[in-house]
């Protein structure tokens, strides 16, 4: 029983680490991706309220998700 719990904990730790690395990499790639047009697609919302800028990249998220799905299927 303890072995299964320990293996589950290690698996969860790997996923948390993977997500953290992905967030860091996407944080660095964000400005570079916006230069390619990603982030300015129709459906990406930008608005200002009370002096703050808000950005919701809905279409860009869908496009990136589809591209990553295709890459994952090929690998």
PDB file of N, CA, C, O and CB in Angstrom:
ATOM      1  N   UNK A   1       0.828  -1.197   0.000  1.00  0.00           N
ATOM      2  CA  UNK A   1       0.000   0.000   0.000  1.00  0.00           C
ATOM      3  C   UNK A   1       0.868   1.255   0.000  1.00  0.00           C
ATOM      4  O   UNK A   1       0.592   2.199  -0.741  1.00  0.00           O
ATOM      5  CB  UNK A   1      -0.940   0.001   1.211  1.00  0.00           C
ATOM      6  N   UNK A   2       1.902   1.273   0.814  1.00  0.00           N
ATOM      7  CA  UNK A   2       2.766   2.442   0.876  1.00  0.00           C
ATOM      8  C   UNK A   2       3.506   2.643  -0.430  1.00  0.00           C
ATOM      9  O   UNK A   2       3.727   3.777  -0.855  1.00  0.00           O
ATOM     10  CB  UNK A   2       3.753   2.313   2.021  1.00  0.00           C
ATOM     11  N   UNK A   3       3.893   1.542  -1.072  1.00  0.00           N
ATOM     12  CA  UNK A   3       4.625   1.648  -2.325  1.00  0.00           C
ATOM     13  C   UNK A   3       3.759   2.311  -3.401  1.00  0.00           C
ATOM     14  O   UNK A   3       4.239   3.171  -4.139  1.00  0.00           O
ATOM     15  CB  UNK A   3       5.090   0.258  -2.791  1.00  0.00           C
ATOM     16  N   UNK A   4       2.508   1.920  -3.488  1.00  0.00           N
ATOM     17  CA  UNK A   4       1.593   2.502  -4.472  1.00  0.00           C
ATOM     18  C   UNK A   4       1.384   3.990  -4.197  1.00  0.00           C
ATOM     19  O   UNK A   4       1.345   4.794  -5.128  1.00  0.00           O
ATOM     20  CB  UNK A   4       0.240   1.762  -4.457  1.00  0.00           C
ATOM     21  N   UNK A   5       1.251   4.353  -2.931  1.00  0.00           N
ATOM     22  CA  UNK A   5       1.072   5.761  -2.581  1.00  0.00           C
ATOM     23  C   UNK A   5       2.326   6.554  -2.924  1.00  0.00           C
ATOM     24  O   UNK A   5       2.232   7.685  -3.400  1.00  0.00           O
ATOM     25  CB  UNK A   5       0.735   5.912  -1.086  1.00  0.00           C
ATOM     26  N   UNK A   6       3.491   5.975  -2.688  1.00  0.00           N
ATOM     27  CA  UNK A   6       4.747   6.652  -2.983  1.00  0.00           C
ATOM     28  C   UNK A   6       4.906   6.846  -4.490  1.00  0.00           C
ATOM     29  O   UNK A   6       5.332   7.912  -4.935  1.00  0.00           O
ATOM     30  CB  UNK A   6       5.936   5.857  -2.415  1.00  0.00           C
ATOM     31  N   UNK A   7       4.565   5.820  -5.280  1.00  0.00           N
ATOM     32  CA  UNK A   7       4.656   5.925  -6.737  1.00  0.00           C
ATOM     33  C   UNK A   7       3.668   6.951  -7.277  1.00  0.00           C
ATOM     34  O   UNK A   7       3.980   7.672  -8.224  1.00  0.00           O
ATOM     35  CB  UNK A   7       4.403   4.562  -7.387  1.00  0.00           C
ATOM     36  N   UNK A   8       2.494   7.022  -6.687  1.00  0.00           N
ATOM     37  CA  UNK A   8       1.516   8.026  -7.103  1.00  0.00           C
ATOM     38  C   UNK A   8       2.027   9.422  -6.789  1.00  0.00           C
ATOM     39  O   UNK A   8       1.834  10.346  -7.579  1.00  0.00           O
ATOM     40  CB  UNK A   8       0.162   7.786  -6.414  1.00  0.00           C
ATOM     41  N   UNK A   9       2.671   9.581  -5.651  1.00  0.00           N
ATOM     42  CA  UNK A   9       3.237  10.878  -5.282  1.00  0.00           C
ATOM     43  C   UNK A   9       4.349  11.302  -6.226  1.00  0.00           C
ATOM     44  O   UNK A   9       4.452  12.478  -6.575  1.00  0.00           O
ATOM     45  CB  UNK A   9       3.762  10.836  -3.862  1.00  0.00           C
ATOM     46  N   UNK A  10       5.183  10.354  -6.644  1.00  0.00           N
ATOM     47  CA  UNK A  10       6.262  10.652  -7.587  1.00  0.00           C
ATOM     48  C   UNK A  10       5.675  11.040  -8.942  1.00  0.00           C
ATOM     49  O   UNK A  10       6.164  11.967  -9.588  1.00  0.00           O
ATOM     50  CB  UNK A  10       7.214   9.436  -7.737  1.00  0.00           C
ATOM     51  N   UNK A  11       4.638  10.342  -9.369  1.00  0.00           N
ATOM     52  CA  UNK A  11       3.983  10.682 -10.633  1.00  0.00           C
ATOM     53  C   UNK A  11       3.372  12.071 -10.596  1.00  0.00           C
ATOM     54  O   UNK A  11       3.460  12.824 -11.566  1.00  0.00           O
ATOM     55  CB  UNK A  11       2.911   9.660 -10.963  1.00  0.00           C
ATOM     56  N   UNK A  12       2.752  12.407  -9.473  1.00  0.00           N
ATOM     57  CA  UNK A  12       2.155  13.735  -9.328  1.00  0.00           C
ATOM     58  C   UNK A  12       3.239  14.811  -9.329  1.00  0.00           C
ATOM     59  O   UNK A  12       3.060  15.873  -9.924  1.00  0.00           O
ATOM     60  CB  UNK A  12       1.320  13.817  -8.033  1.00  0.00           C
ATOM     61  N   UNK A  13       4.347  14.543  -8.672  1.00  0.00           N
ATOM     62  CA  UNK A  13       5.450  15.491  -8.629  1.00  0.00           C
ATOM     63  C   UNK A  13       6.008  15.741 -10.022  1.00  0.00           C
ATOM     64  O   UNK A  13       6.364  16.873 -10.350  1.00  0.00           O
ATOM     65  CB  UNK A  13       6.551  14.984  -7.704  1.00  0.00           C
ATOM     66  N   UNK A  14       6.090  14.705 -10.843  1.00  0.00           N
ATOM     67  CA  UNK A  14       6.570  14.874 -12.217  1.00  0.00           C
ATOM     68  C   UNK A  14       5.644  15.788 -13.006  1.00  0.00           C
ATOM     69  O   UNK A  14       6.113  16.643 -13.758  1.00  0.00           O
ATOM     70  CB  UNK A  14       6.690  13.513 -12.917  1.00  0.00           C
ATOM     71  N   UNK A  15       4.327  15.619 -12.845  1.00  0.00           N
ATOM     72  CA  UNK A  15       3.378  16.467 -13.562  1.00  0.00           C
ATOM     73  C   UNK A  15       3.448  17.917 -13.088  1.00  0.00           C
ATOM     74  O   UNK A  15       3.378  18.840 -13.900  1.00  0.00           O
ATOM     75  CB  UNK A  15       1.961  15.933 -13.389  1.00  0.00           C
ATOM     76  N   UNK A  16       3.583  18.118 -11.795  1.00  0.00           N
ATOM     77  CA  UNK A  16       3.689  19.479 -11.267  1.00  0.00           C
ATOM     78  C   UNK A  16       4.946  20.144 -11.797  1.00  0.00           C
ATOM     79  O   UNK A  16       4.920  21.318 -12.166  1.00  0.00           O
ATOM     80  CB  UNK A  16       3.694  19.474  -9.724  1.00  0.00           C
ATOM     81  N   UNK A  17       6.045  19.404 -11.837  1.00  0.00           N
ATOM     82  CA  UNK A  17       7.297  19.934 -12.358  1.00  0.00           C
ATOM     83  C   UNK A  17       7.170  20.250 -13.845  1.00  0.00           C
ATOM     84  O   UNK A  17       7.666  21.281 -14.301  1.00  0.00           O
ATOM     85  CB  UNK A  17       8.440  18.941 -12.120  1.00  0.00           C
ATOM     86  N   UNK A  18       6.521  19.388 -14.597  1.00  0.00           N
ATOM     87  CA  UNK A  18       6.317  19.623 -16.020  1.00  0.00           C
ATOM     88  C   UNK A  18       5.479  20.876 -16.266  1.00  0.00           C
ATOM     89  O   UNK A  18       5.804  21.673 -17.147  1.00  0.00           O
ATOM     90  CB  UNK A  18       5.649  18.416 -16.661  1.00  0.00           C
ATOM     91  N   UNK A  19       4.429  21.052 -15.514  1.00  0.00           N
ATOM     92  CA  UNK A  19       3.577  22.236 -15.672  1.00  0.00           C
ATOM     93  C   UNK A  19       4.355  23.503 -15.298  1.00  0.00           C
ATOM     94  O   UNK A  19       4.233  24.521 -15.980  1.00  0.00           O
ATOM     95  CB  UNK A  19       2.296  22.110 -14.798  1.00  0.00           C
ATOM     96  N   UNK A  20       5.138  23.455 -14.244  1.00  0.00           N
ATOM     97  CA  UNK A  20       5.930  24.618 -13.829  1.00  0.00           C
ATOM     98  C   UNK A  20       6.940  24.991 -14.915  1.00  0.00           C
ATOM     99  O   UNK A  20       7.105  26.171 -15.224  1.00  0.00           O
ATOM    100  CB  UNK A  20       6.659  24.331 -12.495  1.00  0.00           C
ATOM    101  N   UNK A  21       7.606  24.011 -15.487  1.00  0.00           N
ATOM    102  CA  UNK A  21       8.571  24.279 -16.561  1.00  0.00           C
ATOM    103  C   UNK A  21       7.858  24.847 -17.783  1.00  0.00           C
ATOM    104  O   UNK A  21       8.368  25.768 -18.421  1.00  0.00           O
ATOM    105  CB  UNK A  21       9.340  22.991 -16.941  1.00  0.00           C
ATOM    106  N   UNK A  22       6.684  24.310 -18.119  1.00  0.00           N
ATOM    107  CA  UNK A  22       5.925  24.808 -19.266  1.00  0.00           C
ATOM    108  C   UNK A  22       5.508  26.256 -19.064  1.00  0.00           C
ATOM    109  O   UNK A  22       5.563  27.048 -20.004  1.00  0.00           O
ATOM    110  CB  UNK A  22       4.694  23.940 -19.509  1.00  0.00           C
ATOM    111  N   UNK A  23       5.095  26.613 -17.864  1.00  0.00           N
ATOM    112  CA  UNK A  23       4.697  28.003 -17.580  1.00  0.00           C
ATOM    113  C   UNK A  23       5.900  28.930 -17.722  1.00  0.00           C
ATOM    114  O   UNK A  23       5.778  30.022 -18.279  1.00  0.00           O
ATOM    115  CB  UNK A  23       4.089  28.125 -16.153  1.00  0.00           C
ATOM    116  N   UNK A  24       7.043  28.512 -17.231  1.00  0.00           N
ATOM    117  CA  UNK A  24       8.250  29.340 -17.337  1.00  0.00           C
ATOM    118  C   UNK A  24       8.658  29.517 -18.801  1.00  0.00           C
ATOM    119  O   UNK A  24       8.971  30.627 -19.231  1.00  0.00           O
ATOM    120  CB  UNK A  24       9.409  28.711 -16.535  1.00  0.00           C
ATOM    121  N   UNK A  25       8.655  28.425 -19.559  1.00  0.00           N
ATOM    122  CA  UNK A  25       9.039  28.501 -20.974  1.00  0.00           C
ATOM    123  C   UNK A  25       8.065  29.377 -21.748  1.00  0.00           C
ATOM    124  O   UNK A  25       8.491  30.211 -22.548  1.00  0.00           O
ATOM    125  CB  UNK A  25       9.094  27.094 -21.599  1.00  0.00           C
ATOM    126  N   UNK A  26       6.770  29.206 -21.526  1.00  0.00           N
ATOM    127  CA  UNK A  26       5.781  30.040 -22.218  1.00  0.00           C
ATOM    128  C   UNK A  26       5.893  31.504 -21.800  1.00  0.00           C
ATOM    129  O   UNK A  26       5.628  32.398 -22.604  1.00  0.00           O
ATOM    130  CB  UNK A  26       4.364  29.527 -21.940  1.00  0.00           C
ATOM    131  N   UNK A  27       6.279  31.754 -20.566  1.00  0.00           N
ATOM    132  CA  UNK A  27       6.494  33.132 -20.117  1.00  0.00           C
ATOM    133  C   UNK A  27       7.615  33.811 -20.884  1.00  0.00           C
ATOM    134  O   UNK A  27       7.525  34.991 -21.224  1.00  0.00           O
ATOM    135  CB  UNK A  27       6.804  33.157 -18.632  1.00  0.00           C
ATOM    136  N   UNK A  28       8.674  33.053 -21.153  1.00  0.00           N
ATOM    137  CA  UNK A  28       9.777  33.611 -21.925  1.00  0.00           C
ATOM    138  C   UNK A  28       9.450  33.704 -23.408  1.00  0.00           C
ATOM    139  O   UNK A  28       9.906  34.628 -24.082  1.00  0.00           O
ATOM    140  CB  UNK A  28      11.021  32.776 -21.728  1.00  0.00           C
ATOM    141  N   UNK A  29       8.677  32.777 -23.922  1.00  0.00           N
ATOM    142  CA  UNK A  29       8.345  32.770 -25.344  1.00  0.00           C
ATOM    143  C   UNK A  29       7.186  33.696 -25.697  1.00  0.00           C
ATOM    144  O   UNK A  29       6.982  33.998 -26.873  1.00  0.00           O
ATOM    145  CB  UNK A  29       8.015  31.374 -25.777  1.00  0.00           C
ATOM    146  N   UNK A  30       6.440  34.145 -24.724  1.00  0.00           N
ATOM    147  CA  UNK A  30       5.268  34.984 -24.979  1.00  0.00           C
ATOM    148  C   UNK A  30       5.548  36.211 -25.836  1.00  0.00           C
ATOM    149  O   UNK A  30       4.871  36.415 -26.844  1.00  0.00           O
ATOM    150  CB  UNK A  30       4.687  35.425 -23.685  1.00  0.00           C
ATOM    151  N   UNK A  31       6.523  37.032 -25.465  1.00  0.00           N
ATOM    152  CA  UNK A  31       6.803  38.213 -26.301  1.00  0.00           C
ATOM    153  C   UNK A  31       7.259  37.842 -27.715  1.00  0.00           C
ATOM    154  O   UNK A  31       6.933  38.547 -28.670  1.00  0.00           O
ATOM    155  CB  UNK A  31       7.870  39.076 -25.636  1.00  0.00           C
ATOM    156  N   UNK A  32       7.991  36.771 -27.855  1.00  0.00           N
ATOM    157  CA  UNK A  32       8.459  36.357 -29.181  1.00  0.00           C
ATOM    158  C   UNK A  32       7.303  35.830 -30.027  1.00  0.00           C
ATOM    159  O   UNK A  32       7.260  36.060 -31.236  1.00  0.00           O
ATOM    160  CB  UNK A  32       9.551  35.283 -29.054  1.00  0.00           C
ATOM    161  N   UNK A  33       6.372  35.128 -29.397  1.00  0.00           N
ATOM    162  CA  UNK A  33       5.224  34.607 -30.133  1.00  0.00           C
ATOM    163  C   UNK A  33       4.305  35.727 -30.599  1.00  0.00           C
ATOM    164  O   UNK A  33       3.673  35.612 -31.649  1.00  0.00           O
ATOM    165  CB  UNK A  33       4.446  33.623 -29.269  1.00  0.00           C
ATOM    166  N   UNK A  34       4.224  36.807 -29.832  1.00  0.00           N
ATOM    167  CA  UNK A  34       3.356  37.917 -30.234  1.00  0.00           C
ATOM    168  C   UNK A  34       3.902  38.624 -31.466  1.00  0.00           C
ATOM    169  O   UNK A  34       3.137  39.220 -32.225  1.00  0.00           O
ATOM    170  CB  UNK A  34       3.199  38.917 -29.084  1.00  0.00           C
ATOM    171  N   UNK A  35       5.216  38.568 -31.677  1.00  0.00           N
ATOM    172  CA  UNK A  35       5.794  39.170 -32.878  1.00  0.00           C
ATOM    173  C   UNK A  35       5.403  38.398 -34.136  1.00  0.00           C
ATOM    174  O   UNK A  35       5.393  38.967 -35.227  1.00  0.00           O
ATOM    175  CB  UNK A  35       7.316  39.231 -32.758  1.00  0.00           C
ATOM    176  N   UNK A  36       5.083  37.123 -34.001  1.00  0.00           N
ATOM    177  CA  UNK A  36       4.690  36.312 -35.152  1.00  0.00           C
ATOM    178  C   UNK A  36       3.209  36.470 -35.490  1.00  0.00           C
ATOM    179  O   UNK A  36       2.742  35.918 -36.486  1.00  0.00           O
ATOM    180  CB  UNK A  36       5.002  34.849 -34.887  1.00  0.00           C
ATOM    181  N   UNK A  37       2.477  37.206 -34.684  1.00  0.00           N
ATOM    182  CA  UNK A  37       1.056  37.410 -34.934  1.00  0.00           C
ATOM    183  C   UNK A  37       0.190  36.650 -33.951  1.00  0.00           C
ATOM    184  O   UNK A  37      -1.005  36.922 -33.833  1.00  0.00           O
ATOM    185  CB  UNK A  37       0.710  36.997 -36.340  1.00  0.00           C
ATOM    186  N   UNK A  38       0.779  35.703 -33.248  1.00  0.00           N
ATOM    187  CA  UNK A  38       0.032  34.962 -32.243  1.00  0.00           C
ATOM    188  C   UNK A  38      -0.240  35.914 -31.085  1.00  0.00           C
ATOM    189  O   UNK A  38       0.689  36.529 -30.561  1.00  0.00           O
ATOM    190  CB  UNK A  38       0.813  33.681 -31.766  1.00  0.00           C
ATOM    191  N   UNK A  39      -1.459  36.040 -30.692  1.00  0.00           N
ATOM    192  CA  UNK A  39      -1.822  36.990 -29.655  1.00  0.00           C
ATOM    193  C   UNK A  39      -2.562  38.187 -30.222  1.00  0.00           C
ATOM    194  O   UNK A  39      -3.102  39.001 -29.473  1.00  0.00           O
ATOM    195  CB  UNK A  39      -0.593  37.448 -28.915  1.00  0.00           C
ATOM    196  N   UNK A  40      -2.586  38.294 -31.532  1.00  0.00           N
ATOM    197  CA  UNK A  40      -3.332  39.372 -32.184  1.00  0.00           C
ATOM    198  C   UNK A  40      -4.320  38.801 -33.182  1.00  0.00           C
ATOM    199  O   UNK A  40      -4.679  39.458 -34.159  1.00  0.00           O
ATOM    200  CB  UNK A  40      -2.377  40.352 -32.883  1.00  0.00           C
ATOM    201  N   UNK A  41      -4.753  37.591 -32.938  1.00  0.00           N
ATOM    202  CA  UNK A  41      -5.716  36.942 -33.821  1.00  0.00           C
ATOM    203  C   UNK A  41      -7.129  37.420 -33.499  1.00  0.00           C
ATOM    204  O   UNK A  41      -7.393  37.871 -32.385  1.00  0.00           O
ATOM    205  CB  UNK A  41      -5.624  35.408 -33.694  1.00  0.00           C
ATOM    206  N   UNK A  42      -8.049  37.321 -34.481  1.00  0.00           N
ATOM    207  CA  UNK A  42      -9.437  37.637 -34.170  1.00  0.00           C
ATOM    208  C   UNK A  42      -9.942  36.696 -33.078  1.00  0.00           C
ATOM    209  O   UNK A  42      -9.770  35.482 -33.184  1.00  0.00           O
ATOM    210  CB  UNK A  42     -10.324  37.534 -35.436  1.00  0.00           C
ATOM    211  N   UNK A  43     -10.542  37.222 -32.069  1.00  0.00           N
ATOM    212  CA  UNK A  43     -11.011  36.418 -30.954  1.00  0.00           C
ATOM    213  C   UNK A  43     -10.148  36.582 -29.716  1.00  0.00           C
ATOM    214  O   UNK A  43     -10.545  36.169 -28.627  1.00  0.00           O
ATOM    215  CB  UNK A  43     -11.056  34.973 -31.350  1.00  0.00           C
ATOM    216  N   UNK A  44      -8.963  37.187 -29.870  1.00  0.00           N
ATOM    217  CA  UNK A  44      -8.134  37.530 -28.713  1.00  0.00           C
ATOM    218  C   UNK A  44      -8.621  38.883 -28.197  1.00  0.00           C
ATOM    219  O   UNK A  44      -8.635  39.870 -28.933  1.00  0.00           O
ATOM    220  CB  UNK A  44      -6.591  37.571 -29.086  1.00  0.00           C
ATOM    221  N   UNK A  45      -9.008  38.917 -26.960  1.00  0.00           N
ATOM    222  CA  UNK A  45      -9.622  40.124 -26.407  1.00  0.00           C
ATOM    223  C   UNK A  45      -8.610  40.943 -25.618  1.00  0.00           C
ATOM    224  O   UNK A  45      -7.867  40.414 -24.791  1.00  0.00           O
ATOM    225  CB  UNK A  45     -10.810  39.757 -25.514  1.00  0.00           C
ATOM    226  N   UNK A  46      -8.597  42.238 -25.887  1.00  0.00           N
ATOM    227  CA  UNK A  46      -7.794  43.190 -25.116  1.00  0.00           C
ATOM    228  C   UNK A  46      -8.720  44.340 -24.738  1.00  0.00           C
ATOM    229  O   UNK A  46      -9.436  44.885 -25.578  1.00  0.00           O
ATOM    230  CB  UNK A  46      -6.530  43.700 -25.933  1.00  0.00           C
ATOM    231  N   UNK A  47      -8.689  44.693 -23.474  1.00  0.00           N
ATOM    232  CA  UNK A  47      -9.480  45.846 -23.056  1.00  0.00           C
ATOM    233  C   UNK A  47      -8.854  46.481 -21.839  1.00  0.00           C
ATOM    234  O   UNK A  47      -8.052  45.861 -21.141  1.00  0.00           O
ATOM    235  CB  UNK A  47     -10.930  45.444 -22.764  1.00  0.00           C
ATOM    236  N   UNK A  48      -9.225  47.719 -21.591  1.00  0.00           N
ATOM    237  CA  UNK A  48      -8.699  48.490 -20.481  1.00  0.00           C
ATOM    238  C   UNK A  48      -9.855  48.874 -19.572  1.00  0.00           C
ATOM    239  O   UNK A  48     -10.890  49.358 -20.029  1.00  0.00           O
ATOM    240  CB  UNK A  48      -7.935  49.746 -20.979  1.00  0.00           C
ATOM    241  N   UNK A  49      -9.663  48.652 -18.285  1.00  0.00           N
ATOM    242  CA  UNK A  49     -10.687  49.005 -17.310  1.00  0.00           C
ATOM    243  C   UNK A  49      -9.986  49.556 -16.080  1.00  0.00           C
ATOM    244  O   UNK A  49      -9.071  48.934 -15.540  1.00  0.00           O
ATOM    245  CB  UNK A  49     -11.588  47.776 -16.948  1.00  0.00           C
ATOM    246  N   UNK A  50     -10.416  50.707 -15.654  1.00  0.00           N
ATOM    247  CA  UNK A  50      -9.847  51.373 -14.480  1.00  0.00           C
ATOM    248  C   UNK A  50      -8.332  51.524 -14.572  1.00  0.00           C
ATOM    249  O   UNK A  50      -7.625  51.363 -13.577  1.00  0.00           O
ATOM    250  CB  UNK A  50     -10.204  50.602 -13.226  1.00  0.00           C
ATOM    251  N   UNK A  51      -7.839  51.832 -15.766  1.00  0.00           N
ATOM    252  CA  UNK A  51      -6.409  52.060 -15.950  1.00  0.00           C
ATOM    253  C   UNK A  51      -5.569  50.803 -16.041  1.00  0.00           C
ATOM    254  O   UNK A  51      -4.342  50.894 -16.093  1.00  0.00           O
ATOM    255  CB  UNK A  51      -5.905  52.882 -14.847  1.00  0.00           C
ATOM    256  N   UNK A  52      -6.179  49.653 -16.063  1.00  0.00           N
ATOM    257  CA  UNK A  52      -5.434  48.393 -16.171  1.00  0.00           C
ATOM    258  C   UNK A  52      -5.759  47.727 -17.499  1.00  0.00           C
ATOM    259  O   UNK A  52      -6.901  47.752 -17.958  1.00  0.00           O
ATOM    260  CB  UNK A  52      -5.768  47.441 -14.986  1.00  0.00           C
ATOM    261  N   UNK A  53      -4.746  47.135 -18.105  1.00  0.00           N
ATOM    262  CA  UNK A  53      -4.945  46.410 -19.356  1.00  0.00           C
ATOM    263  C   UNK A  53      -5.214  44.946 -19.053  1.00  0.00           C
ATOM    264  O   UNK A  53      -4.534  44.337 -18.227  1.00  0.00           O
ATOM    265  CB  UNK A  53      -3.718  46.558 -20.287  1.00  0.00           C
ATOM    266  N   UNK A  54      -6.204  44.391 -19.724  1.00  0.00           N
ATOM    267  CA  UNK A  54      -6.540  42.987 -19.586  1.00  0.00           C
ATOM    268  C   UNK A  54      -6.441  42.335 -20.959  1.00  0.00           C
ATOM    269  O   UNK A  54      -6.800  42.938 -21.970  1.00  0.00           O
ATOM    270  CB  UNK A  54      -7.959  42.804 -18.975  1.00  0.00           C
ATOM    271  N   UNK A  55      -5.958  41.113 -20.985  1.00  0.00           N
ATOM    272  CA  UNK A  55      -5.746  40.405 -22.232  1.00  0.00           C
ATOM    273  C   UNK A  55      -6.217  38.968 -22.081  1.00  0.00           C
ATOM    274  O   UNK A  55      -5.764  38.259 -21.183  1.00  0.00           O
ATOM    275  CB  UNK A  55      -4.265  40.457 -22.652  1.00  0.00           C
ATOM    276  N   UNK A  56      -7.114  38.535 -22.945  1.00  0.00           N
ATOM    277  CA  UNK A  56      -7.634  37.170 -22.939  1.00  0.00           C
ATOM    278  C   UNK A  56      -7.363  36.536 -24.306  1.00  0.00           C
ATOM    279  O   UNK A  56      -8.125  36.759 -25.246  1.00  0.00           O
ATOM    280  CB  UNK A  56      -9.165  37.151 -22.605  1.00  0.00           C
ATOM    281  N   UNK A  57      -6.291  35.750 -24.428  1.00  0.00           N
ATOM    282  CA  UNK A  57      -5.925  35.166 -25.738  1.00  0.00           C
ATOM    283  C   UNK A  57      -6.702  33.892 -26.057  1.00  0.00           C
ATOM    284  O   UNK A  57      -6.132  32.801 -26.061  1.00  0.00           O
ATOM    285  CB  UNK A  57      -4.432  34.863 -25.773  1.00  0.00           C
ATOM    286  N   UNK A  58      -7.967  34.024 -26.316  1.00  0.00           N
ATOM    287  CA  UNK A  58      -8.829  32.856 -26.521  1.00  0.00           C
ATOM    288  C   UNK A  58      -8.448  32.108 -27.801  1.00  0.00           C
ATOM    289  O   UNK A  58      -8.199  30.903 -27.757  1.00  0.00           O
ATOM    290  CB  UNK A  58     -10.306  33.285 -26.579  1.00  0.00           C
ATOM    291  N   UNK A  59      -8.402  32.799 -28.928  1.00  0.00           N
ATOM    292  CA  UNK A  59      -8.098  32.150 -30.206  1.00  0.00           C
ATOM    293  C   UNK A  59      -6.665  31.645 -30.238  1.00  0.00           C
ATOM    294  O   UNK A  59      -6.414  30.547 -30.735  1.00  0.00           O
ATOM    295  CB  UNK A  59      -8.336  33.117 -31.366  1.00  0.00           C
ATOM    296  N   UNK A  60      -5.729  32.413 -29.724  1.00  0.00           N
ATOM    297  CA  UNK A  60      -4.331  31.977 -29.701  1.00  0.00           C
ATOM    298  C   UNK A  60      -4.163  30.717 -28.867  1.00  0.00           C
ATOM    299  O   UNK A  60      -3.375  29.840 -29.220  1.00  0.00           O
ATOM    300  CB  UNK A  60      -3.432  33.089 -29.155  1.00  0.00           C
ATOM    301  N   UNK A  61      -4.885  30.619 -27.780  1.00  0.00           N
ATOM    302  CA  UNK A  61      -4.822  29.425 -26.939  1.00  0.00           C
ATOM    303  C   UNK A  61      -5.339  28.204 -27.694  1.00  0.00           C
ATOM    304  O   UNK A  61      -4.760  27.122 -27.593  1.00  0.00           O
ATOM    305  CB  UNK A  61      -5.631  29.633 -25.649  1.00  0.00           C
ATOM    306  N   UNK A  62      -6.410  28.369 -28.440  1.00  0.00           N
ATOM    307  CA  UNK A  62      -6.960  27.254 -29.219  1.00  0.00           C
ATOM    308  C   UNK A  62      -5.979  26.826 -30.305  1.00  0.00           C
ATOM    309  O   UNK A  62      -5.772  25.630 -30.513  1.00  0.00           O
ATOM    310  CB  UNK A  62      -8.315  27.645 -29.848  1.00  0.00           C
ATOM    311  N   UNK A  63      -5.375  27.786 -30.998  1.00  0.00           N
ATOM    312  CA  UNK A  63      -4.411  27.464 -32.055  1.00  0.00           C
ATOM    313  C   UNK A  63      -3.202  26.741 -31.475  1.00  0.00           C
ATOM    314  O   UNK A  63      -2.770  25.725 -32.020  1.00  0.00           O
ATOM    315  CB  UNK A  63      -3.962  28.743 -32.790  1.00  0.00           C
ATOM    316  N   UNK A  64      -2.653  27.250 -30.379  1.00  0.00           N
ATOM    317  CA  UNK A  64      -1.502  26.590 -29.751  1.00  0.00           C
ATOM    318  C   UNK A  64      -1.862  25.192 -29.262  1.00  0.00           C
ATOM    319  O   UNK A  64      -1.054  24.270 -29.373  1.00  0.00           O
ATOM    320  CB  UNK A  64      -0.978  27.431 -28.582  1.00  0.00           C
ATOM    321  N   UNK A  65      -3.046  25.030 -28.732  1.00  0.00           N
ATOM    322  CA  UNK A  65      -3.490  23.721 -28.268  1.00  0.00           C
ATOM    323  C   UNK A  65      -3.572  22.731 -29.423  1.00  0.00           C
ATOM    324  O   UNK A  65      -3.144  21.584 -29.289  1.00  0.00           O
ATOM    325  CB  UNK A  65      -4.847  23.835 -27.574  1.00  0.00           C
ATOM    326  N   UNK A  66      -4.111  23.161 -30.545  1.00  0.00           N
ATOM    327  CA  UNK A  66      -4.192  22.285 -31.711  1.00  0.00           C
ATOM    328  C   UNK A  66      -2.806  21.915 -32.227  1.00  0.00           C
ATOM    329  O   UNK A  66      -2.567  20.760 -32.581  1.00  0.00           O
ATOM    330  CB  UNK A  66      -4.999  22.953 -32.819  1.00  0.00           C
ATOM    331  N   UNK A  67      -1.888  22.885 -32.274  1.00  0.00           N
ATOM    332  CA  UNK A  67      -0.527  22.606 -32.731  1.00  0.00           C
ATOM    333  C   UNK A  67       0.190  21.625 -31.796  1.00  0.00           C
ATOM    334  O   UNK A  67       0.855  20.698 -32.259  1.00  0.00           O
ATOM    335  CB  UNK A  67       0.272  23.911 -32.834  1.00  0.00           C
ATOM    336  N   UNK A  68       0.057  21.827 -30.500  1.00  0.00           N
ATOM    337  CA  UNK A  68       0.700  20.929 -29.557  1.00  0.00           C
ATOM    338  C   UNK A  68       0.082  19.542 -29.589  1.00  0.00           C
ATOM    339  O   UNK A  68       0.782  18.551 -29.377  1.00  0.00           O
ATOM    340  CB  UNK A  68       0.620  21.496 -28.162  1.00  0.00           C
ATOM    341  N   UNK A  69      -1.212  19.451 -29.848  1.00  0.00           N
ATOM    342  CA  UNK A  69      -1.866  18.151 -29.990  1.00  0.00           C
ATOM    343  C   UNK A  69      -1.329  17.413 -31.200  1.00  0.00           C
ATOM    344  O   UNK A  69      -1.059  16.214 -31.125  1.00  0.00           O
ATOM    345  CB  UNK A  69      -3.383  18.316 -30.103  1.00  0.00           C
ATOM    346  N   UNK A  70      -1.170  18.116 -32.320  1.00  0.00           N
ATOM    347  CA  UNK A  70      -0.617  17.495 -33.513  1.00  0.00           C
ATOM    348  C   UNK A  70       0.815  17.016 -33.282  1.00  0.00           C
ATOM    349  O   UNK A  70       1.183  15.923 -33.713  1.00  0.00           O
ATOM    350  CB  UNK A  70      -0.661  18.470 -34.680  1.00  0.00           C
ATOM    351  N   UNK A  71       1.622  17.832 -32.604  1.00  0.00           N
ATOM    352  CA  UNK A  71       3.003  17.447 -32.309  1.00  0.00           C
ATOM    353  C   UNK A  71       3.020  16.226 -31.412  1.00  0.00           C
ATOM    354  O   UNK A  71       3.819  15.314 -31.626  1.00  0.00           O
ATOM    355  CB  UNK A  71       3.770  18.608 -31.649  1.00  0.00           C
ATOM    356  N   UNK A  72       2.164  16.192 -30.423  1.00  0.00           N
ATOM    357  CA  UNK A  72       2.117  15.055 -29.497  1.00  0.00           C
ATOM    358  C   UNK A  72       1.682  13.778 -30.215  1.00  0.00           C
ATOM    359  O   UNK A  72       2.175  12.695 -29.901  1.00  0.00           O
ATOM    360  CB  UNK A  72       1.160  15.355 -28.330  1.00  0.00           C
ATOM    361  N   UNK A  73       0.781  13.892 -31.158  1.00  0.00           N
ATOM    362  CA  UNK A  73       0.320  12.712 -31.907  1.00  0.00           C
ATOM    363  C   UNK A  73       1.425  12.169 -32.806  1.00  0.00           C
ATOM    364  O   UNK A  73       1.544  10.956 -32.981  1.00  0.00           O
ATOM    365  CB  UNK A  73      -0.921  13.059 -32.752  1.00  0.00           C
ATOM    366  N   UNK A  74       2.235  13.064 -33.378  1.00  0.00           N
ATOM    367  CA  UNK A  74       3.310  12.654 -34.267  1.00  0.00           C
ATOM    368  C   UNK A  74       4.416  11.967 -33.472  1.00  0.00           C
ATOM    369  O   UNK A  74       5.000  10.985 -33.930  1.00  0.00           O
ATOM    370  CB  UNK A  74       3.868  13.863 -35.036  1.00  0.00           C
ATOM    371  N   UNK A  75       4.696  12.476 -32.303  1.00  0.00           N
ATOM    372  CA  UNK A  75       5.757  11.891 -31.458  1.00  0.00           C
ATOM    373  C   UNK A  75       5.192  10.675 -30.834  1.00  0.00           C
ATOM    374  O   UNK A  75       5.881   9.994 -30.074  1.00  0.00           O
ATOM    375  CB  UNK A  75       6.278  12.881 -30.370  1.00  0.00           C
TER     376      UNK A  75
END
